[in-house]
């Protein structure tokens, strides 16, 4: 696949990535793929330093899991009752994930985020944390049935492609 900023190619296995994305989407009740699109839009609106591939793989790594309380006691991906709740949970999770490298799940290219300078990583994490705070404000607006303010806050968070209140 193309590497960051058109600086060449990254050896990888798109089939394995597609399989992972499909499995994640199924395990999260269909929330994963739409949230990838939302977080790519967030990236474009707030700093645009992450590649789309990096956003997708980091989000898969960051998605919270919970331990099953019944046999076989395996970890399961947390599911959410709305995109708003999922986004609010994923902003801090993605910020924490970006503290560490994101490894190519196909095992071919090593770290897929080697292009990201320390300062860009730090700034992106700060902006994710700020957006996590904004998401909590949007959820509070929604809880008070102030949908206009909630949608306006989400639009500020995800950028102009997010639908306006109508």
C-alpha positions, 0 to 999 in steps of 0.5 A: 500500500502507499506509504505516508505522504507518497514517499514510496510503498509499504509491504503488507497484506491487504487481504489480512487487513480486510479480514481483520476489519471484517472480523472487528466489524462483526465483533463490534455489532457493525460499529467498527467500519462506520467509526473508522470513517468518523475517526478518519474525518476527525483526523482530517479536521484536527491535524491530519497527521495520521494515515488512514491505514494507521487510523484503522489499525490503531483503532482496532488495537485500541477498541476496549475489550472485556473479559467474559464471565463464562467459560471459555473466559475469553476477551470480547470486544465491548459493544456500545448502544450508540455511535456517540457512546462508542466515539466518546469511549474511543477517543481516550482509548485511541489517545492511549494507543498512540503512546505506543507503536502500531504493528502491522497485523500481517507481520510484514512491515513492522511498525506502520507508524514509523512515519509519525514524528514524536511531536506529531504523535504528542500533538495528535494525542493531545487533540484526541484527549481534547476531543474526548472532553468534547464528546463528553459534553456532546453526550451531556447535551444529548442526555438533556435532550438538547440535540441541537447542541449535541450535534453542533458539538459532534460537528465541531469534533468530526468536521464538516462532513458530519451532518448538521442539525436539521 
